[in-house]
Amino acid sequence: MPSPYRAIFAAPGAKAFSAAGFIGRMPLSMMGIGIVTMISQLTGRYGLAGALSATVALSAAALGPQISRLVDRHGQRRVLRPATLASVAAVAGLLVCAQQDLPDWTLFVFSAGVGCVPSVGSMVRARWAEIYRGSPRELHTAYAFESVIDEACFIFGPIAAIGLSTIWFPEAGPLVAGLCLLAGVYLLTAQRATEPVPQPKEHHTKGSALRSPGLQVLVATFVATGTIFGSVDVVTVAFAEEQGHKAAASVVLAVYALGSCLAGVVFGLLHLKGSTERRWLLGVCAMAVSMIPLQLAGSLPFLAVALFVAGLAVAPTMVTTMGLIEQYVPRANLTEGMTWVGTGLAVGIALGSSAAGWVIDAAGAEAGYLVSAAAGVLAAAVAFLGYHRLSGPVKPEGIDERDERDERDEERVA
């Protein structure tokens, strides 16, 4: 492991909570594609499959920030365990309803319950921020490493979910995803020494962290970015099936994540100067441009190469985004702020998977990649229009004078 990465793991407990976070984040890449594969296997209806995946994502988008706000105020252990149990119970209900061929409305009810899933990635990043607060280089490397972990989940997650559901039995993918969530959250919350201490109530912003104009721009852009991810997942599964190799979709999606993973490793070794906001804008535009070659996909090998290149822009943009969040969200609401970006992605994934599913049913798999291209254009447009709100740190409303004095005192001590 390169020395900057070795250095960040010198902190006590870092290896343990990061490993637990990897297990707990596997459902991020397994659940949606697992539901799509399960429903398509059982019913052959990609429209229904995409709609159920979208329901999970929208529910997570609505509940995730609320769970993270409670975490900021009461701690990870007290909040994450009951939330996880509720989500896993809903997964069990969804699988029973699908297996028993119960009415569609029952599938949507339990899919909404699955969305009570905590943002494990935000919880892990909050622990890194607590350890390396005041050490920007180490924190940059830690965020880059976590982005690599995210992409590793997207390498192995779809392979596992699609493989289990196509080779073992249709419900196997979502089932294993639920078990990973349960195990990962339990292991993470068992580590009390690195758990961020909840800030006093008076240190929290009045209302949501989303009142920050800068955070609003990041979240809105990532709604469009999530639409790219959601549509690519669903269309790739359908495209592989049309090519007669449905199980190969997991490998193709893994190549997409591999490109991002490699870019994230390299990006974490760099100490770039200049405007962080400008790097973020370039990253969003690069993701948009990378959707153009997908329109020419005529075979799985060509698609794999195109997705690998597209993945190179993902992790660096995510790392830069996490760095920007710290400029626009106060420390007491950091977990909530990170979760809002994840919420934007979840909403976009919901829109992308649903829209792609309907386009596939109406016009075939290749036409579905038009959804990905349109989402890329929208992401770049939103980023350009909101760029002026990212020109400098903007303190969210609701921070009182005591918070500002505390920050000044910390700077003098440092």
C-alpha positions as semicolon CSV with decimal commas, in nm:
position;residue;x (nm);y (nm);z (nm)
1;M;0,000;0,000;0,000
2;P;0,145;0,343;-0,090
3;S;0,276;0,533;0,211
4;P;-0,001;0,799;0,231
5;Y;-0,256;0,523;0,269
6;R;-0,040;0,336;0,520
7;A;-0,007;0,655;0,723
8;I;-0,380;0,717;0,768
9;F;-0,427;0,366;0,911
10;A;-0,178;0,439;1,187
11;A;-0,473;0,581;1,385
12;P;-0,608;0,328;1,638
13;G;-0,925;0,157;1,520
14;A;-0,907;0,289;1,163
15;K;-0,862;-0,050;0,999
16;A;-1,149;-0,201;1,195
17;F;-1,413;0,064;1,127
18;S;-1,316;0,092;0,760
19;A;-1,346;-0,286;0,718
20;A;-1,686;-0,285;0,887
21;G;-1,790;-0,001;0,659
22;F;-1,696;-0,207;0,353
23;I;-1,928;-0,489;0,461
24;G;-2,207;-0,248;0,552
25;R;-2,184;-0,069;0,217
26;M;-2,215;-0,380;0,002
27;P;-2,597;-0,342;-0,006
28;L;-2,543;-0,001;-0,171
29;S;-2,448;-0,181;-0,491
30;M;-2,629;-0,511;-0,433
31;M;-2,983;-0,420;-0,332
32;G;-3,106;-0,221;-0,632
33;I;-2,952;-0,443;-0,899
34;G;-3,048;-0,750;-0,694
35;I;-3,413;-0,643;-0,696
36;V;-3,399;-0,572;-1,070
37;T;-3,251;-0,917;-1,136
38;M;-3,492;-1,092;-0,900
39;I;-3,806;-0,935;-1,046
40;S;-3,690;-0,977;-1,405
41;Q;-3,617;-1,343;-1,331
42;L;-3,956;-1,402;-1,169
43;T;-4,179;-1,188;-1,394
44;G;-3,979;-1,067;-1,696
45;R;-4,110;-0,713;-1,628
46;Y;-3,826;-0,461;-1,637
47;G;-4,067;-0,172;-1,583
48;L;-4,180;-0,320;-1,251
49;A;-3,823;-0,411;-1,159
50;G;-3,701;-0,056;-1,220
51;A;-3,995;0,094;-1,034
52;L;-3,929;-0,119;-0,726
53;S;-3,561;-0,030;-0,731
54;A;-3,662;0,334;-0,762
55;T;-3,896;0,298;-0,465
56;V;-3,611;0,171;-0,249
57;A;-3,389;0,460;-0,358
58;L;-3,657;0,726;-0,303
59;S;-3,740;0,588;0,039
60;A;-3,372;0,592;0,134
61;A;-3,352;0,948;0,003
62;A;-3,639;1,056;0,227
63;L;-3,532;0,867;0,541
64;G;-3,151;0,874;0,514
65;P;-3,096;1,241;0,609
66;Q;-3,337;1,209;0,900
67;I;-3,148;0,906;1,030
68;S;-2,817;1,091;0,993
69;R;-2,956;1,397;1,173
70;L;-3,047;1,171;1,464
71;V;-2,697;1,022;1,451
72;D;-2,541;1,369;1,476
73;R;-2,747;1,433;1,788
74;H;-2,755;1,094;1,960
75;G;-2,461;0,893;1,825
76;Q;-2,420;0,614;1,572
77;R;-2,487;0,312;1,794
78;R;-2,817;0,435;1,937
79;V;-2,965;0,517;1,597
80;L;-2,812;0,279;1,342
81;R;-2,903;-0,051;1,504
82;P;-3,282;-0,004;1,520
83;A;-3,287;0,156;1,174
84;T;-3,098;-0,142;1,031
85;L;-3,331;-0,394;1,192
86;A;-3,629;-0,215;1,035
87;S;-3,467;-0,221;0,691
88;V;-3,370;-0,589;0,710
89;A;-3,723;-0,683;0,822
90;A;-3,860;-0,504;0,514
91;V;-3,614;-0,694;0,291
92;A;-3,750;-1,020;0,431
93;G;-4,107;-0,910;0,360
94;L;-4,018;-0,811;0,003
95;L;-3,860;-1,148;-0,070
96;V;-4,159;-1,339;0,066
97;C;-4,404;-1,132;-0,140
98;A;-4,197;-1,177;-0,457
99;Q;-4,154;-1,549;-0,406
100;Q;-4,525;-1,602;-0,333
101;D;-4,630;-1,389;-0,632
102;L;-4,838;-1,155;-0,416
103;P;-4,997;-0,838;-0,563
104;D;-4,762;-0,567;-0,688
105;W;-4,869;-0,320;-0,421
106;T;-4,721;-0,544;-0,149
107;L;-4,386;-0,530;-0,326
108;F;-4,395;-0,150;-0,324
109;V;-4,488;-0,136;0,046
110;F;-4,192;-0,347;0,153
111;S;-3,960;-0,177;-0,094
112;A;-4,040;0,153;0,077
113;G;-3,951;-0,007;0,410
114;V;-3,615;-0,124;0,277
115;G;-3,527;0,244;0,239
116;C;-3,486;0,276;0,616
117;V;-3,121;0,194;0,558
118;P;-2,851;0,408;0,721
119;S;-2,583;0,576;0,509
120;V;-2,292;0,360;0,623
121;G;-2,047;0,545;0,400
122;S;-2,132;0,875;0,569
123;M;-2,084;0,716;0,911
124;V;-1,736;0,594;0,820
125;R;-1,635;0,927;0,665
126;A;-1,755;1,106;0,979
127;R;-1,514;0,891;1,181
128;W;-1,226;0,983;0,949
129;A;-1,321;1,351;0,979
130;E;-1,314;1,322;1,358
131;I;-0,969;1,160;1,356
132;Y;-0,804;1,390;1,100
133;R;-0,979;1,718;1,166
134;G;-0,722;1,990;1,104
135;S;-0,510;1,759;0,883
136;P;-0,638;1,825;0,529
137;R;-0,385;1,607;0,347
138;E;-0,458;1,301;0,560
139;L;-0,831;1,364;0,535
140;H;-0,807;1,395;0,155
141;T;-0,629;1,058;0,143
142;A;-0,887;0,903;0,376
143;Y;-1,176;1,030;0,163
144;A;-1,002;0,897;-0,148
145;F;-0,960;0,558;0,018
146;E;-1,328;0,548;0,109
147;S;-1,420;0,632;-0,248
148;V;-1,205;0,338;-0,355
149;I;-1,395;0,122;-0,105
150;D;-1,722;0,249;-0,256
151;E;-1,605;0,145;-0,599
152;A;-1,480;-0,190;-0,471
153;C;-1,835;-0,246;-0,346
154;F;-1,960;-0,166;-0,694
155;I;-1,708;-0,411;-0,841
156;F;-1,804;-0,704;-0,622
157;G;-2,162;-0,611;-0,533
158;P;-2,327;-0,645;-0,876
159;I;-2,127;-0,959;-0,950
160;A;-2,249;-1,112;-0,626
161;A;-2,611;-0,993;-0,657
162;I;-2,661;-1,088;-1,022
163;G;-2,463;-1,409;-0,986
164;L;-2,655;-1,524;-0,678
165;S;-2,992;-1,442;-0,832
166;T;-2,922;-1,605;-1,168
167;I;-2,722;-1,909;-1,056
168;W;-2,866;-1,988;-0,711
169;F;-3,225;-1,860;-0,681
170;P;-3,388;-1,525;-0,775
171;E;-3,421;-1,393;-0,419
172;A;-3,060;-1,471;-0,324
173;G;-2,911;-1,133;-0,424
174;P;-3,131;-0,911;-0,206
175;L;-3,114;-1,167;0,076
176;V;-2,735;-1,159;0,096
177;A;-2,742;-0,778;0,068
178;G;-2,965;-0,758;0,374
179;L;-2,735;-0,989;0,570
180;C;-2,432;-0,777;0,477
181;L;-2,608;-0,465;0,602
182;L;-2,692;-0,631;0,932
183;A;-2,340;-0,761;0,988
184;G;-2,164;-0,441;0,878
185;V;-2,369;-0,206;1,095
186;Y;-2,334;-0,430;1,399
187;L;-1,955;-0,447;1,359
188;L;-1,928;-0,072;1,301
189;T;-2,139;0,030;1,597
190;A;-1,956;-0,216;1,824
191;Q;-1,647;0,008;1,788
192;R;-1,718;0,282;2,038
193;A;-1,368;0,433;2,064
194;T;-1,378;0,589;1,716
195;E;-1,745;0,688;1,720
196;P;-1,782;1,068;1,686
197;V;-1,914;1,226;2,004
198;P;-2,254;1,390;1,944
199;Q;-2,234;1,769;1,957
200;P;-2,449;1,963;2,203
201;K;-2,791;2,055;2,072
202;E;-2,709;2,426;2,060
203;H;-2,425;2,359;1,812
204;H;-2,659;2,222;1,547
205;T;-2,806;2,437;1,273
206;K;-3,164;2,549;1,303
207;G;-3,341;2,323;1,059
208;S;-3,174;2,111;0,797
209;A;-2,813;2,135;0,683
210;L;-2,961;2,157;0,334
211;R;-3,028;2,526;0,398
212;S;-2,670;2,587;0,286
213;P;-2,672;2,721;-0,074
214;G;-2,346;2,540;-0,152
215;L;-2,481;2,207;-0,031
216;Q;-2,795;2,262;-0,238
217;V;-2,584;2,287;-0,553
218;L;-2,394;1,968;-0,472
219;V;-2,711;1,774;-0,397
220;A;-2,895;1,897;-0,709
221;T;-2,600;1,803;-0,929
222;F;-2,580;1,459;-0,774
223;V;-2,945;1,395;-0,845
224;A;-2,854;1,411;-1,213
225;T;-2,534;1,213;-1,152
226;G;-2,732;0,942;-0,974
227;T;-2,960;0,924;-1,276
228;I;-2,653;0,827;-1,479
229;F;-2,569;0,545;-1,238
230;G;-2,923;0,415;-1,207
231;S;-2,984;0,406;-1,580
232;V;-2,647;0,246;-1,659
233;D;-2,715;-0,038;-1,414
234;V;-3,058;-0,127;-1,549
235;V;-2,974;-0,079;-1,918
236;T;-2,657;-0,287;-1,889
237;V;-2,850;-0,583;-1,745
238;A;-3,106;-0,560;-2,026
239;F;-2,837;-0,511;-2,292
240;A;-2,649;-0,819;-2,172
241;E;-2,970;-1,020;-2,181
242;E;-3,038;-0,910;-2,539
243;Q;-2,685;-1,023;-2,625
244;G;-2,764;-1,363;-2,473
245;H;-2,527;-1,326;-2,175
246;K;-2,729;-1,178;-1,889
247;A;-2,488;-1,295;-1,618
248;A;-2,208;-1,102;-1,796
249;A;-2,377;-0,776;-1,692
250;S;-2,217;-0,810;-1,349
251;V;-1,871;-0,824;-1,507
252;V;-1,938;-0,523;-1,729
253;L;-2,064;-0,318;-1,435
254;A;-1,761;-0,429;-1,235
255;V;-1,535;-0,289;-1,509
256;Y;-1,718;0,044;-1,475
257;A;-1,644;0,046;-1,103
258;L;-1,287;-0,070;-1,161
259;G;-1,212;0,240;-1,368
260;S;-1,338;0,459;-1,086
261;C;-1,149;0,255;-0,828
262;L;-0,814;0,295;-1,004
263;A;-0,871;0,667;-1,057
264;G;-0,955;0,705;-0,689
265;V;-0,633;0,532;-0,579
266;V;-0,422;0,767;-0,792
267;F;-0,621;1,073;-0,691
268;G;-0,564;0,997;-0,323
269;L;-0,188;1,015;-0,376
270;L;-0,205;1,364;-0,526
271;H;-0,193;1,690;-0,336
272;L;-0,349;1,922;-0,590
273;K;-0,341;2,299;-0,564
274;G;-0,583;2,547;-0,704
275;S;-0,958;2,577;-0,687
276;T;-1,141;2,275;-0,546
277;E;-1,464;2,406;-0,696
278;R;-1,310;2,416;-1,044
279;R;-1,187;2,057;-1,012
280;W;-1,537;1,953;-0,910
281;L;-1,692;2,123;-1,213
282;L;-1,442;1,958;-1,448
283;G;-1,519;1,620;-1,292
284;V;-1,893;1,658;-1,346
285;C;-1,838;1,762;-1,707
286;A;-1,606;1,466;-1,765
287;M;-1,876;1,229;-1,642
288;A;-2,122;1,388;-1,885
289;V;-1,889;1,355;-2,183
290;S;-1,813;0,991;-2,095
291;M;-2,175;0,895;-2,164
292;I;-2,143;0,970;-2,537
293;P;-1,957;0,648;-2,637
294;L;-2,229;0,436;-2,476
295;Q;-2,462;0,536;-2,758
296;L;-2,239;0,338;-2,995
297;A;-2,237;0,019;-2,791
298;G;-2,299;-0,276;-3,018
299;S;-2,131;-0,550;-2,819
300;L;-2,043;-0,632;-2,458
301;P;-1,664;-0,592;-2,506
302;F;-1,707;-0,242;-2,655
303;L;-1,949;-0,153;-2,374
304;A;-1,702;-0,272;-2,109
305;V;-1,423;-0,053;-2,251
306;A;-1,653;0,250;-2,274
307;L;-1,771;0,205;-1,916
308;F;-1,413;0,163;-1,789
309;V;-1,320;0,499;-1,940
310;A;-1,639;0,655;-1,801
311;G;-1,553;0,528;-1,454
312;L;-1,225;0,722;-1,445
313;A;-1,414;1,045;-1,369
314;V;-1,633;0,910;-1,090
315;A;-1,415;0,863;-0,780
316;P;-1,214;1,189;-0,817
317;T;-1,540;1,382;-0,844
318;M;-1,679;1,208;-0,536
319;V;-1,363;1,279;-0,333
320;T;-1,375;1,646;-0,432
321;T;-1,742;1,662;-0,337
322;M;-1,675;1,530;0,014
323;G;-1,407;1,794;0,059
324;L;-1,649;2,067;-0,047
325;I;-1,915;1,951;0,198
326;E;-1,689;2,042;0,489
327;Q;-1,680;2,400;0,360
328;Y;-2,057;2,437;0,359
329;V;-2,176;2,226;0,653
330;P;-2,090;2,292;1,020
331;R;-1,909;2,020;1,213
332;A;-2,213;1,930;1,423
333;N;-2,411;1,847;1,108
334;L;-2,138;1,684;0,901
335;T;-2,296;1,337;0,887
336;E;-2,627;1,486;0,776
337;G;-2,452;1,694;0,510
338;M;-2,272;1,391;0,367
339;T;-2,595;1,195;0,370
340;W;-2,775;1,467;0,173
341;V;-2,529;1,414;-0,114
342;G;-2,598;1,042;-0,091
343;T;-2,967;1,126;-0,092
344;G;-2,924;1,320;-0,414
345;L;-2,756;1,017;-0,566
346;A;-3,036;0,791;-0,439
347;V;-3,306;1,011;-0,591
348;G;-3,116;1,015;-0,920
349;I;-3,068;0,639;-0,914
350;A;-3,441;0,602;-0,859
351;L;-3,521;0,829;-1,152
352;G;-3,260;0,670;-1,375
353;S;-3,354;0,309;-1,305
354;S;-3,725;0,381;-1,346
355;A;-3,688;0,587;-1,665
356;A;-3,447;0,337;-1,815
357;G;-3,680;0,049;-1,734
358;W;-3,970;0,209;-1,921
359;V;-3,750;0,304;-2,219
360;I;-3,619;-0,053;-2,240
361;D;-3,971;-0,196;-2,236
362;A;-4,077;0,048;-2,508
363;A;-3,774;0,067;-2,739
364;G;-3,511;-0,189;-2,637
365;A;-3,192;-0,187;-2,435
366;E;-2,967;0,026;-2,658
367;A;-3,219;0,312;-2,649
368;G;-3,192;0,308;-2,270
369;Y;-2,845;0,463;-2,282
370;L;-3,007;0,783;-2,409
371;V;-3,132;0,826;-2,052
372;S;-2,770;0,813;-1,931
373;A;-2,660;1,073;-2,187
374;A;-2,946;1,307;-2,103
375;A;-2,864;1,277;-1,733
376;G;-2,502;1,368;-1,803
377;V;-2,604;1,682;-1,990
378;L;-2,836;1,777;-1,704
379;A;-2,562;1,725;-1,442
380;A;-2,322;1,950;-1,631
381;A;-2,590;2,216;-1,676
382;V;-2,680;2,221;-1,307
383;A;-2,311;2,236;-1,211
384;F;-2,249;2,534;-1,440
385;L;-2,559;2,720;-1,324
386;G;-2,474;2,667;-0,957
387;Y;-2,101;2,724;-0,982
388;H;-2,123;3,085;-0,864
389;R;-2,266;2,960;-0,532
390;L;-1,950;2,755;-0,483
391;S;-1,711;3,046;-0,533
392;G;-1,626;3,053;-0,162
393;P;-1,726;2,895;0,169
394;V;-2,075;3,000;0,273
395;K;-2,160;2,934;0,635
396;P;-2,508;2,780;0,665
397;E;-2,773;2,974;0,849
398;G;-2,838;2,878;1,207
399;I;-2,479;2,887;1,340
400;D;-2,475;3,114;1,640
401;E;-2,192;3,329;1,769
402;R;-2,080;3,058;2,010
403;D;-2,008;2,823;1,716
404;E;-1,798;3,092;1,547
405;R;-1,604;3,161;1,866
406;D;-1,538;2,788;1,908
407;E;-1,404;2,768;1,553
408;R;-1,176;3,070;1,609
409;D;-1,048;2,918;1,934
410;E;-0,970;2,591;1,759
411;E;-0,778;2,774;1,487
412;R;-0,569;2,960;1,748
413;V;-0,491;2,634;1,930
414;A;-0,393;2,467;1,600
